[in-house]
Amino acid sequence: MQTEDKDPLLAKLLRKLPLDEPSSDFTQRMMSIIQQNEVNTVEKTSFFVVYRYWLLAACLGSLLIAATIFFPSFIGHRQIQALQNFFNPFVNAFNSIAMLLKTQPIISVVILSLLGLLMIDRLLSKMFHQNVQHS
């Protein structure tokens, strides 16, 4: 049943009322209210907080190396020899990789290109992630 069937007076009054239309700036006002109430939940953490253990290990390692270089009697000859024996495989591997990169420059170009692409990807993903959270 329609309104006219139930109440003819109410139907007559409803026909006389004009349809309400939003004002011309309604959308802009609503969007400004929505944008003002936006809450930023992204917390920025400090570089030192994120990498504190790596920084501590780097500081301790550099102190150990400095003590070995400047105060060799502090550590002792046997310990220095043991450190050299421990790091020799790493130094040899680094030297062989450096020699390979010098003799085959295309490998260097490929590696640098891959590293550049990975850095760009990481930068864009961070930017996209922030934009997604704000929209």
C-alpha positions as CSV (number, residue, x, y, z in Angstrom):
1,M,0.0,0.0,0.0
2,Q,1.2,3.4,-0.8
3,T,1.1,6.6,1.3
4,E,-1.9,8.0,-0.7
5,D,-3.9,4.9,0.2
6,K,-3.1,5.2,3.9
7,D,-3.3,8.9,4.4
8,P,-4.3,11.3,1.6
9,L,-3.5,14.4,3.6
10,L,0.1,13.3,4.3
11,A,0.5,12.4,0.6
12,K,-0.7,15.9,-0.4
13,L,1.8,17.5,2.0
14,L,4.6,15.4,0.8
15,R,3.9,16.4,-2.8
16,K,4.1,20.0,-1.9
17,L,7.5,19.8,-0.1
18,P,10.4,20.4,-2.4
19,L,13.1,17.8,-2.7
20,D,16.1,18.6,-0.6
21,E,19.3,18.9,-2.5
22,P,22.7,19.3,-0.9
23,S,24.4,22.6,-1.2
24,S,27.1,23.2,-3.8
25,D,29.9,22.9,-1.4
26,F,28.6,19.9,0.5
27,T,31.2,17.5,-0.9
28,Q,34.1,19.8,-0.1
29,R,32.8,20.4,3.4
30,M,32.5,16.6,4.1
31,M,35.9,15.9,2.6
32,S,37.5,18.5,4.7
33,I,35.9,17.1,7.9
34,I,37.1,13.6,6.9
35,Q,40.6,14.8,6.2
36,Q,40.8,16.7,9.4
37,N,39.8,13.7,11.5
38,E,42.4,11.4,9.8
39,V,44.7,9.8,12.4
40,N,48.3,9.1,11.5
41,T,49.1,5.7,13.1
42,V,52.5,5.3,11.5
43,E,55.2,5.6,14.1
44,K,58.7,6.5,13.0
45,T,61.4,4.8,14.9
46,S,64.9,6.1,15.1
47,F,67.8,4.5,13.2
48,F,69.6,3.9,16.5
49,V,66.7,2.1,18.0
50,V,66.2,-0.2,15.1
51,Y,69.9,-1.1,14.7
52,R,71.1,-0.7,18.3
53,Y,72.6,-4.2,18.5
54,W,74.4,-3.9,15.2
55,L,75.8,-0.6,16.3
56,L,76.9,-2.0,19.6
57,A,78.6,-4.9,17.9
58,A,80.3,-2.5,15.4
59,C,81.6,-0.3,18.2
60,L,82.9,-3.3,20.1
61,G,84.5,-4.7,17.0
62,S,86.2,-1.4,16.2
63,L,87.4,-1.1,19.7
64,L,88.9,-4.6,19.5
65,I,90.6,-3.8,16.2
66,A,91.9,-0.5,17.5
67,A,93.3,-2.2,20.6
68,T,94.9,-4.9,18.4
69,I,96.6,-2.3,16.2
70,F,97.6,0.3,18.8
71,F,98.2,-1.9,21.9
72,P,99.4,-5.3,20.6
73,S,100.8,-6.2,24.0
74,F,97.3,-5.7,25.5
75,I,96.0,-8.7,23.6
76,G,99.1,-10.8,23.2
77,H,100.9,-12.4,20.3
78,R,99.0,-15.7,20.4
79,Q,95.6,-14.0,20.4
80,I,96.6,-11.8,17.4
81,Q,97.8,-14.8,15.5
82,A,94.6,-16.6,16.3
83,L,92.6,-13.6,15.0
84,Q,94.6,-13.5,11.8
85,N,94.1,-17.2,11.3
86,F,90.3,-16.7,11.9
87,F,90.0,-13.8,9.4
88,N,92.3,-15.2,6.7
89,P,89.6,-17.1,4.9
90,F,87.4,-14.0,4.8
91,V,90.2,-11.8,3.5
92,N,91.1,-14.4,0.9
93,A,87.5,-14.6,-0.2
94,F,87.2,-10.8,-0.4
95,N,90.4,-10.6,-2.4
96,S,89.3,-13.3,-4.9
97,I,85.9,-11.6,-5.3
98,A,87.6,-8.2,-5.9
99,M,90.0,-9.8,-8.5
100,L,87.0,-11.4,-10.3
101,L,85.2,-8.0,-10.4
102,K,88.3,-6.4,-11.8
103,T,88.8,-9.0,-14.5
104,Q,85.1,-9.3,-15.4
105,P,83.5,-5.8,-15.4
106,I,80.2,-7.1,-16.7
107,I,79.7,-8.9,-13.4
108,S,80.3,-5.6,-11.6
109,V,77.7,-3.9,-13.8
110,V,75.1,-6.7,-13.2
111,I,75.7,-6.7,-9.4
112,L,75.5,-2.9,-9.2
113,S,72.4,-2.9,-11.3
114,L,70.7,-5.5,-9.1
115,L,71.6,-3.5,-6.0
116,G,70.3,-0.3,-7.5
117,L,67.0,-2.0,-8.5
118,L,66.6,-3.5,-5.0
119,M,67.2,-0.1,-3.5
120,I,64.6,1.5,-5.8
121,D,62.1,-1.3,-5.1
122,R,62.5,-0.8,-1.3
123,L,62.1,3.0,-1.6
124,L,59.0,2.7,-3.8
125,S,57.5,0.0,-1.5
126,K,58.0,2.3,1.5
127,M,56.4,5.2,-0.4
128,F,53.5,3.0,-1.5
129,H,53.0,1.6,2.0
130,Q,52.8,5.1,3.5
131,N,50.3,6.2,0.8
132,V,48.1,3.2,1.4
133,Q,47.9,3.9,5.1
134,H,47.0,7.6,4.5
135,S,44.2,6.8,2.0
